[in-house]
Amino acid sequence: MIMKKGLLILVTALLALSSCRKETPAEEGVRTYALSSLRFELTIDRLDTKGIKSGWESGDKVFVFFSGVTGAYVTMSFDGSNWSSTPSNGQVSLTQTGELTAIYLPYVGNVKPVYSDAWHFSVVSESYFLQAEKVEYYIQDMEDQVATLGATLAMTKATDASAQFYVPKTPGYNETMLLSCNVVTPTGLAGIASDGTITSSGGSQGDWLTGYPATVDGEQGFYFYGMIADTPGSDNYFVLKDDSGSYYKHYYKGSTSLAARKSYQLPAFDAWPGVSTQVNVAGYQWFSLSDGASSLLEAGTPSAAQPSADGQNLIPSKTAWEGLMDSQKATLFSLTIGGVPGVLVADKLLSSQYFFLREGDYWSSASGFFFRVAPGGACSVESGMPESAYVRRILNVTSGGLTDPIDGGEI
């Protein structure tokens, strides 16, 4: 009797143990699911991004990438009210739990991510992006045998030190626009690694930012985005050009320090001074860029820039160059524009009159003298003859009772 009772207890214990094993999802961690057969319950939230983005708009897309999975992704599309989920083609397996990374990029249109060592958006250059990096997800089996993947995507801005700029478009200019500002560094999304890590792209302060077409309050224009310098100062110089490399317009805004996490609307394209605009700085009429040139400057020799037949276009004299260094007449500050270091020269009394000189030497009409913009923006009139120098022309105008000579003499 005692033996039977002991056997009964042993059987009962084994049954209980067997029951416990059935309730324990021992194989949960190794189960796999085809991406195309999943139902997605992804909640998308966006934290405050101030001037960068104020809310979701119809047509917005968020791309979801799974850590360790390189062959597929999910596109979340917003219709103005709700998000829909569309997995890319292909059968890719996921473990029941893991990590994912989500990215929002503006202006992508129909662009699709491409995988090559990492995920990339091949035609997207400098631009802000919202991110949700390495978010934990889970997969749950439903009663109807359709597996559901769930996660909450809290989309946050890429950086606190960023700002964006908007330039209304002028009819007739439909090219891709590039913008450079002396206190702004281009940045953007470089890619998403296979482990879900987000990498950023970056350049140097003053490098070109890529513009993306956008419509604001029914007006077409271009958006630009970059990082504000740690010490931006109070003078900002902007240059716009098209994607062919021709310089079009420039704009100088003094006494206004740019702040991070802000949106700035710059003047309409036609309001920016053009390539050959004549400006009055330190009592002389200078060409804002190079006379008739499509770039910021031109190289040459004294003989290549002799006065024109009408005697109006001249190489600056030693006195004219020295006037730029007179703190009572002009303000100079060092900057890099479009990746080119140099100095901005603005009239002391009228800041709308200014021009840019890149780092290097410039011919003077006075024999044995030339003007130098040294690294760091220091300017000086040097004696001697450089091997080569840039040409900067002025008009033959009266300044201080003296007329700029055309015979190469010094005044």
DABEL-V330156 format. One record per pair of residues at least 24 apart in sequence whose C-alpha atoms are under 8 Angstrom apart, sorted by the first residue. I is the first residue (numbers start at 1). J is the second residue. D is the distance in Angstrom with one decimal. If there is no record, write none. Layout:
I/J/D + I/J/D
//
This chain:
28/96/6.5 + 29/95/6.5 + 29/96/6.0 + 29/97/7.2 + 30/95/6.2 + 30/96/7.3 + 31/94/8.0 + 31/95/5.8 + 31/96/6.1 + 32/93/5.3 + 32/94/5.0 + 32/95/4.8 + 32/96/6.5 + 33/92/7.6 + 33/93/4.9 + 33/94/5.3 + 33/95/6.8 + 33/96/7.6 + 33/147/7.9 + 34/91/5.4 + 34/92/5.2 + 34/93/4.7 + 34/94/6.8 + 35/72/7.8 + 35/87/6.8 + 35/90/7.9 + 35/91/6.2 + 35/92/5.5 + 35/93/6.2 + 35/94/7.1 + 36/87/5.9 + 36/88/7.5 + 36/89/7.2 + 36/90/7.2 + 36/91/6.4 + 36/92/7.8 + 37/146/7.5 + 37/147/7.4 + 38/146/6.8 + 38/147/5.3 + 38/148/5.6 + 38/149/6.6 + 39/146/7.0 + 39/147/6.1 + 39/148/4.5 + 39/149/6.1 + 40/85/6.6 + 40/148/5.7 + 40/149/5.0 + 40/150/6.2 + 41/148/6.8 + 41/149/6.0 + 41/150/4.8 + 41/151/6.8 + 42/149/7.5 + 42/150/5.4 + 42/151/5.1 + 42/152/5.8 + 42/153/7.0 + 43/150/7.9 + 43/151/6.4 + 43/152/4.7 + 43/153/5.9 + 44/152/6.1 + 44/153/4.8 + 44/154/6.2 + 44/155/7.1 + 45/152/7.5 + 45/153/5.9 + 45/154/4.7 + 45/155/5.9 + 46/154/5.6 + 46/155/4.6 + 46/156/6.2 + 47/154/6.7 + 47/155/6.2 + 47/156/5.5 + 47/157/7.9 + 48/156/7.5 + 49/156/7.2 + 49/157/6.0 + 49/261/7.5 + 50/261/6.3 + 50/262/6.9 + 51/163/7.6 + 51/164/7.7 + 51/261/5.8 + 51/262/4.7 + 51/263/4.9 + 52/128/7.8 + 52/163/7.1 + 52/164/6.8 + 52/261/6.8 + 52/262/6.9 + 52/263/6.6 + 56/80/7.5 + 60/104/8.0 + 60/106/7.7 + 61/104/6.4 + 61/105/7.6 + 62/102/6.5 + 62/103/5.6 + 62/104/4.7 + 62/105/7.5 + 63/102/5.5 + 63/103/5.3 + 63/104/6.6 + 64/100/6.7 + 64/101/5.7 + 64/102/4.4 + 64/103/6.7 + 65/100/5.5 + 65/101/5.2 + 65/102/6.2 + 65/196/7.1 + 66/98/7.9 + 66/99/6.2 + 66/100/4.3 + 66/101/6.4 + 66/194/7.9 + 66/195/7.9 + 66/196/6.8 + 67/98/7.3 + 67/99/5.5 + 67/100/5.5 + 67/101/7.4 + 67/134/7.6 + 67/194/5.8 + 67/195/4.5 + 67/196/4.9 + 68/194/5.4 + 68/195/5.4 + 68/196/7.6 + 69/93/8.0 + 69/94/7.7 + 69/194/6.7 + 70/115/6.7 + 70/118/7.9 + 70/119/7.9 + 70/194/6.3 + 71/115/7.5 + 96/138/5.9 + 96/139/5.0 + 96/140/7.6 + 97/136/7.3 + 97/137/5.8 + 97/138/4.5 + 97/139/6.3 + 98/136/5.7 + 98/137/5.6 + 98/138/6.8 + 99/134/5.1 + 99/135/5.2 + 99/136/4.5 + 99/137/5.7 + 99/196/7.6 + 100/133/7.0 + 100/134/5.0 + 100/135/5.2 + 100/136/6.4 + 100/137/6.9 + 100/196/6.4 + 101/131/7.5 + 101/132/5.6 + 101/133/4.5 + 101/134/4.9 + 101/135/6.1 + 101/196/5.5 + 101/197/7.7 + 102/131/5.8 + 102/132/5.0 + 102/133/6.4 + 102/153/7.1 + 102/155/7.7 + 103/129/6.9 + 103/130/5.8 + 103/131/4.7 + 103/132/6.6 + 103/155/7.8 + 104/129/5.5 + 104/130/4.9 + 104/131/6.4 + 104/155/7.9 + 105/129/4.9 + 105/130/6.8 + 107/212/6.4 + 107/213/7.4 + 107/214/7.6 + 117/193/7.3 + 117/194/7.4 + 118/191/6.2 + 118/192/5.6 + 118/193/4.5 + 118/194/5.8 + 119/191/5.3 + 119/192/4.9 + 119/193/6.3 + 119/194/7.5 + 120/190/6.9 + 120/191/4.9 + 120/192/6.9 + 121/191/7.5 + 125/188/6.4 + 125/189/7.5 + 125/210/6.5 + 126/186/5.9 + 126/187/5.2 + 126/188/4.4 + 126/189/7.3 + 126/201/7.6 + 126/209/6.0 + 126/210/5.6 + 126/224/7.8 + 126/225/6.7 + 126/226/7.4 + 127/187/6.5 + 127/188/4.8 + 127/189/7.2 + 127/210/7.5 + 127/224/6.9 + 127/225/5.3 + 127/226/7.2 + 128/157/7.8 + 128/158/6.9 + 128/187/7.5 + 128/188/5.7 + 128/189/7.5 + 128/225/6.2 + 128/226/7.6 + 129/157/6.4 + 129/158/5.9 + 129/188/7.2 + 129/189/7.0 + 130/155/5.5 + 130/156/5.2 + 130/157/4.6 + 130/158/5.8 + 131/155/5.0 + 131/156/5.4 + 131/157/6.4 + 131/158/6.5 + 132/156/6.5 + 133/196/6.7 + 133/197/6.7 + 133/198/6.9 + 134/196/5.8 + 134/197/7.1 + 160/260/6.9 + 160/261/6.3 + 161/227/5.6 + 161/228/5.9 + 161/260/4.9 + 161/261/6.3 + 162/225/7.3 + 162/226/5.6 + 162/227/4.4 + 162/228/5.8 + 162/260/5.1 + 162/261/5.3 + 162/262/7.6 + 163/225/5.9 + 163/226/5.9 + 163/227/6.3 + 163/228/6.7 + 163/259/7.4 + 163/260/5.3 + 163/261/4.9 + 163/262/5.0 + 163/263/5.9 + 163/264/7.8 + 164/223/6.9 + 164/224/5.5 + 164/225/4.3 + 164/226/6.5 + 164/261/7.8 + 164/262/6.6 + 164/263/4.9 + 164/264/6.3 + 165/223/5.6 + 165/224/5.0 + 165/225/6.3 + 165/263/5.8 + 165/264/4.7 + 165/265/5.8 + 165/266/6.8 + 166/221/6.8 + 166/222/5.6 + 166/223/4.6 + 166/224/6.4 + 166/263/7.6 + 166/264/6.2 + 166/265/4.7 + 166/266/6.0 + 167/221/5.5 + 167/222/5.3 + 167/223/6.7 + 167/265/6.1 + 167/266/5.2 + 167/267/6.4 + 167/268/5.8 + 167/269/6.7 + 168/219/6.9 + 168/220/6.0 + 168/221/4.0 + 168/222/6.4 + 168/266/7.7 + 168/267/7.2 + 168/268/4.9 + 168/269/6.4 + 169/219/7.9 + 169/220/5.7 + 169/221/4.2 + 169/222/6.7 + 169/268/6.6 + 169/269/6.0 + 170/221/7.9 + 170/268/7.0 + 170/269/5.7 + 170/270/6.5 + 175/242/5.9 + 175/243/6.6 + 176/210/7.6 + 176/211/6.4 + 176/212/7.2 + 176/213/8.0 + 176/242/5.8 + 176/243/5.5 + 177/210/6.4 + 177/211/5.1 + 177/212/7.6 + 177/222/7.3 + 177/240/6.8 + 177/241/5.8 + 177/242/4.6 + 177/243/6.0 + 178/208/5.9 + 178/209/5.5 + 178/210/4.8 + 178/211/5.6 + 178/240/5.7 + 178/241/5.3 + 178/242/5.9 + 178/243/6.7 + 179/208/5.4 + 179/209/5.0 + 179/210/6.6 + 179/211/7.1 + 179/224/7.1 + 179/238/6.8 + 179/239/5.7 + 179/240/4.7 + 179/241/6.7 + 179/338/8.0 + 180/206/5.6 + 180/207/5.8 + 180/208/4.7 + 180/209/6.0 + 180/238/5.5 + 180/239/5.3 + 180/240/6.7 + 180/337/5.8 + 180/338/5.4 + 181/205/8.0 + 181/206/5.2 + 181/207/7.5 + 181/208/7.8 + 181/236/6.7 + 181/237/5.5 + 181/238/4.5 + 181/239/6.7 + 181/336/7.9 + 181/337/6.2 + 181/338/7.7 + 182/206/4.5 + 182/236/6.3 + 182/237/5.8 + 182/238/7.0 + 182/335/5.4 + 182/336/5.3 + 182/337/5.5 + 183/228/6.0 + 183/229/5.3 + 183/232/5.5 + 183/236/6.8 + 183/335/7.9 + 184/226/5.8 + 184/227/5.3 + 184/228/4.8 + 184/229/6.0 + 185/209/7.9 + 185/226/5.3 + 185/227/4.9 + 185/228/6.6 + 185/229/7.3 + 186/225/6.8 + 186/226/4.5 + 186/227/6.3 + 187/225/7.4 + 187/226/5.4 + 187/227/6.7 + 188/226/7.9 + 204/339/7.1 + 205/229/7.5 + 205/336/6.9 + 205/339/7.5 + 206/335/7.5 + 206/336/4.9 + 206/337/4.7 + 206/338/5.5 + 206/339/5.6 + 206/340/7.8 + 207/336/7.6 + 207/337/6.4 + 207/338/4.5 + 207/339/4.5 + 208/337/7.9 + 208/338/5.2 + 208/339/7.2 + 227/260/7.6 + 228/258/7.2 + 228/259/7.1 + 228/260/6.0 + 232/257/6.4 + 232/258/6.7 + 233/257/5.8 + 234/258/7.5 + 237/337/7.9 + 238/337/7.7 + 239/337/7.4 + 239/338/7.8 + 246/294/5.6 + 246/295/6.3 + 247/275/7.0 + 247/294/5.8 + 247/295/5.5 + 247/296/7.0 + 248/274/6.1 + 248/275/6.1 + 248/294/7.8 + 249/273/5.6 + 249/274/4.9 + 249/275/6.3 + 250/274/6.8 + 250/275/8.0 + 252/351/7.9 + 252/352/7.0 + 252/354/7.7 + 254/351/6.9 + 279/353/5.2 + 279/354/6.4 + 279/355/7.7 + 280/347/7.2 + 280/353/5.8 + 280/354/7.6 + 281/324/7.6 + 281/329/7.6 + 281/330/6.8 + 281/345/7.7 + 281/346/6.5 + 281/347/4.7 + 281/348/8.0 + 281/353/6.2 + 281/354/6.5 + 282/320/7.9 + 282/323/5.6 + 282/324/6.0 + 282/326/8.0 + 282/329/4.9 + 282/330/5.8 + 282/347/5.9 + 282/348/7.7 + 283/323/7.9 + 283/329/7.9 + 283/399/5.6 + 283/400/7.5 + 284/320/7.1 + 284/394/7.1 + 284/395/7.5 + 284/397/6.9 + 284/398/7.8 + 284/399/6.3 + 285/394/5.7 + 285/395/5.5 + 285/397/7.0 + 286/355/8.0 + 286/393/6.5 + 286/394/4.5 + 286/395/6.5 + 287/355/7.6 + 287/392/7.5 + 287/393/6.4 + 287/394/6.1 + 288/354/6.8 + 288/355/4.7 + 288/356/7.1 + 289/355/6.6 + 289/356/7.0 + 289/392/7.9 + 290/391/7.7 + 290/392/6.2 + 290/393/7.0 + 291/392/7.8 + 291/393/6.7 + 296/356/7.7 + 297/357/7.9 + 297/358/7.8 + 297/390/7.0 + 297/391/7.2 + 297/392/7.4 + 298/390/5.7 + 298/391/6.0 + 298/392/7.9 + 299/388/7.6 + 299/389/6.0 + 299/390/4.2 + 299/391/5.9 + 300/388/6.8 + 300/389/6.1 + 300/390/5.7 + 300/391/6.1 + 301/363/7.3 + 301/388/6.4 + 301/389/6.6 + 301/390/7.6 + 301/391/7.5 + 302/363/6.4 + 302/364/7.8 + 302/365/7.6 + 302/391/7.9 + 305/391/6.9 + 307/406/6.9 + 311/396/7.1 + 311/406/7.4 + 312/395/5.3 + 312/396/4.9 + 313/393/6.1 + 313/394/5.8 + 313/395/5.0 + 313/396/6.4 + 314/365/7.9 + 314/393/5.3 + 314/394/5.3 + 314/395/6.0 + 314/396/6.5 + 314/406/6.9 + 315/363/7.0 + 315/364/6.0 + 315/365/5.3 + 315/391/7.2 + 315/392/6.4 + 315/393/4.9 + 315/394/6.3 + 316/363/7.7 + 316/364/5.5 + 316/365/5.9 + 316/392/7.1 + 316/393/6.1 + 316/394/6.0 + 316/404/7.7 + 317/364/5.4 + 317/365/4.9 + 317/366/5.6 + 317/404/6.7 + 317/405/7.6 + 317/408/7.7 + 317/409/7.9 + 317/410/6.5 + 317/411/7.3 + 318/364/6.0 + 318/365/7.0 + 318/366/5.8 + 318/369/6.9 + 318/370/7.4 + 318/371/7.9 + 318/381/7.4 + 318/410/6.3 + 318/411/7.2 + 319/410/7.3 + 319/411/6.1 + 321/364/7.9 + 321/371/6.6 + 321/381/7.1 + 322/380/7.8 + 322/381/6.8 + 325/379/7.1 + 325/380/7.5 + 333/377/6.7 + 334/376/6.2 + 334/377/4.5 + 334/378/7.8 + 335/377/7.4 + 341/375/7.7 + 341/377/8.0 + 342/373/6.8 + 342/375/7.6 + 342/376/7.7 + 342/377/5.8 + 343/373/7.2 + 343/377/5.3 + 360/389/7.2 + 360/390/7.4 + 361/386/7.4 + 361/388/7.5 + 361/389/4.8 + 361/390/6.1 + 362/389/4.8 + 362/390/4.6 + 362/391/5.8 + 362/392/6.9 + 363/389/5.8 + 363/390/6.3 + 363/391/5.9 + 363/392/7.5 + 365/406/7.7 + 365/407/7.8 + 365/408/4.5 + 365/409/6.8 + 365/410/7.5 + 366/408/5.0 + 366/409/5.1 + 366/410/5.0 + 367/408/6.3 + 367/409/6.8 + 367/410/7.7
//
